[in-house]
């Protein structure tokens, strides 16, 4: 791989490099170097922020967008870029929680998001390999055919043109499936680059390497300068303006991806998902997701993802982060035996809302701050429809889907799931009384990190390739949890709310907005 990870997260939010990042040149704009005024300040240069800026410009608004890295350097660049209305939570569960009307709105909104992406690709002439494909939902070995039939009925009630199939095309997996027509796929980074260029062409202003902090109803501090705005949109995957409210209603998970070569045109381009393991310990059921991507004249890439766990808690089910790929490779080769040579592997982070629906709209307690978060495993469509909903709200228009995505929702409809996730967070504070990973620095090899235990004091330490030790407080500056070492991404991850920090202690994922405090080891 030609590009190397930048410790400030300017290229991508991890040390593993996704195919999307490796296959394009990074897109960089001017860095903010003075205080300015804006009509609408959009924070985040991923699919949510860029779509919002684009839609607002179409409505005649003037926008300024700031991104602390480069375009797509956050979680948008670490996706597998499925465009689907086949949600990773079952429609019969959504119907149970939000009623038939809510289920229809979920289906309508994600379908509309795919349509908007296709429209933007055509109107802006973005060469991003957009293609309409079929999607296939099939049974995990622990799931039942009865549930699959139940999901078929629920999707059709929601207005989707789904069909029952007795065989699953393109995959060595027996059993029936549900076929979803008119799904989509694209090259996410090429799309984001095209979207950013269209924004600038329409008069929008984009600043990269510009970090927003101290966000309030008057604007934000960006690189030490003040951006004053009448409306603020926080589109940062996990909202960095909110300290508690939203972070008690959604929970961070890590997910893993491999990309292996397959003979070109050996299998049709399509999307596949299993229904997820019903025996998993996590409140959110992990599942596998697969698609085909153009690669070169000889090969396509098969992208396969899954093996999820709560961020910072991989060891809780006995499989550390770096071993997740082995399980994913084994699972994939069983179903796609033509796959050879794993050429890319990476992980990403998803935020799972307590009741399946993302949080899109006014931030609770604010009149002019809007958030787009809780994307679950459908970040491409959630991010797009987030831009559509927020634009309508800022313009004072009614939006038919705004109610089911309202950030003001309370955990009254699913108390069991909410309580389970909440108690999991509370449990993490017990790490203060546990032994650290190591008791002495000498236990650490070059290129490794760990949590050093000194009584109740916990220190995050990383020994670089030259043997120099970097040490920080192991207490997350967001809400005080003890962070954990992620050997796969060589980062320190918070098991409570998903904040992540580089091996040098720099913050790369919210909700934390400050880096780890440096400490000196005697």
Secondary structure, 3 states (H helix, E strand, C coil): CCCCCCCCCCCCCCCCCCHHHHCCCCCCCCCCCCCEEEEEEEECCCHHHHHHHHHHHHCCCCEEEECCCCCCCCHHHHCCCEECCCCCCCHHHHHHHHHHHHHHHHHHHHHHHHHHHHHHHHHCCCCCCCEEEEEEEECCCCCCHHHHHHHHHHHHHCCCCCEEECCCCCCCCCCCEEEEEEEEECCHHHHHHHHHHHHHHCCCEEECCCCEEEEECCEEEECCEEEEEEEEEECCCCCCCCCCCHHHCEEEEEEEEEEEEEECCCCCCCEEEECCCCCCCCCCCCCCEEEEEECCCCEEEEEEEEEEEECCCHHHHCCCHHHHHHHHHHHHHHHCCCCEEEEEEEEEEEEEECCCCCEEEECCCCCCEEEEECCCCCHHHHHHHHHHHHHHHHCCCCCCCCCCCCCCCCCCCCHHHHHHHHHHHHHHHHHHHCCCCECCHHHCCCCEEEEEEECCEEEEEEECCCCCEEEEECECCCCCCEEEEECCCCEEEECCCCCEEECCCCEEECCCCCCCCECCCC
